[in-house]
Amino acid sequence: MIPQNAVEHGLDSLSHIFVDAFPKMDITAQRLARKIYQHLAKGEPSPVESLAQDLALPIEQAKQLLNQLGNIS
């Protein structure tokens, strides 16, 4: 039998691995990522101009955010 504290410690470690695997995002970056996933779910492209317009952001700011999310622009 596995001690309960070992299971809790394992889950803690696992949750930290998941959290650390993703970039830290402010609310604007979260909105941008969500919009990208919405486009992908619909099978639509996500050009930066469209994303910027959807979120009422300047195109340059949208480009900067995309770069911060993993150099995908």
C-alpha positions as CSV (number, residue, x, y, z in Angstrom):
1,M,0.0,0.0,0.0
2,I,1.3,3.5,-0.9
3,P,1.3,6.0,2.0
4,Q,-1.2,8.9,1.5
5,N,1.5,11.5,1.9
6,A,3.5,9.9,-1.0
7,V,0.4,10.2,-3.2
8,E,-0.1,13.8,-2.3
9,H,3.5,14.6,-2.8
10,G,3.4,12.9,-6.2
11,L,0.3,14.9,-7.3
12,D,2.0,18.1,-6.1
13,S,5.0,17.3,-8.2
14,L,2.9,16.4,-11.2
15,S,0.8,19.6,-11.0
16,H,4.0,21.7,-10.9
17,I,5.3,20.0,-14.0
18,F,2.1,20.9,-15.9
19,V,2.1,24.5,-14.6
20,D,5.8,25.0,-15.5
21,A,5.3,23.6,-19.0
22,F,3.1,26.4,-20.0
23,P,4.1,30.1,-20.4
24,K,2.9,32.6,-17.8
25,M,0.2,34.7,-19.4
26,D,-1.4,37.9,-18.4
27,I,-5.1,38.3,-19.1
28,T,-4.5,39.8,-22.6
29,A,-2.3,36.8,-23.6
30,Q,-4.9,34.4,-22.2
31,R,-7.6,36.1,-24.4
32,L,-5.3,35.8,-27.4
33,A,-4.6,32.1,-26.8
34,R,-8.3,31.4,-26.3
35,K,-9.1,33.2,-29.6
36,I,-6.5,31.1,-31.4
37,Y,-8.0,27.9,-30.0
38,Q,-11.5,29.1,-31.0
39,H,-10.2,29.6,-34.6
40,L,-8.5,26.2,-34.6
41,A,-11.6,24.5,-33.3
42,K,-13.6,25.9,-36.2
43,G,-10.8,24.9,-38.7
44,E,-10.1,28.6,-39.4
45,P,-6.7,30.2,-39.9
46,S,-5.6,32.7,-37.2
47,P,-3.7,35.5,-39.0
48,V,-2.4,38.1,-36.6
49,E,-4.5,40.8,-38.2
50,S,-7.7,38.9,-37.5
51,L,-6.6,38.1,-33.9
52,A,-5.7,41.7,-33.3
53,Q,-9.0,42.9,-34.7
54,D,-11.0,40.3,-32.7
55,L,-9.4,41.5,-29.5
56,A,-9.2,45.2,-30.3
57,L,-5.4,45.2,-30.1
58,P,-2.9,47.0,-32.2
59,I,-1.3,44.5,-34.6
60,E,2.2,45.1,-33.2
61,Q,0.9,44.3,-29.7
62,A,-0.7,41.1,-31.0
63,K,2.6,40.1,-32.7
64,Q,4.5,40.7,-29.4
65,L,2.1,38.6,-27.5
66,L,2.4,35.8,-30.1
67,N,6.2,35.9,-29.8
68,Q,5.9,35.6,-26.0
69,L,3.7,32.6,-26.4
70,G,6.3,30.6,-28.1
71,N,7.5,32.4,-31.2
72,I,4.5,31.3,-33.3
73,S,4.0,34.4,-35.3
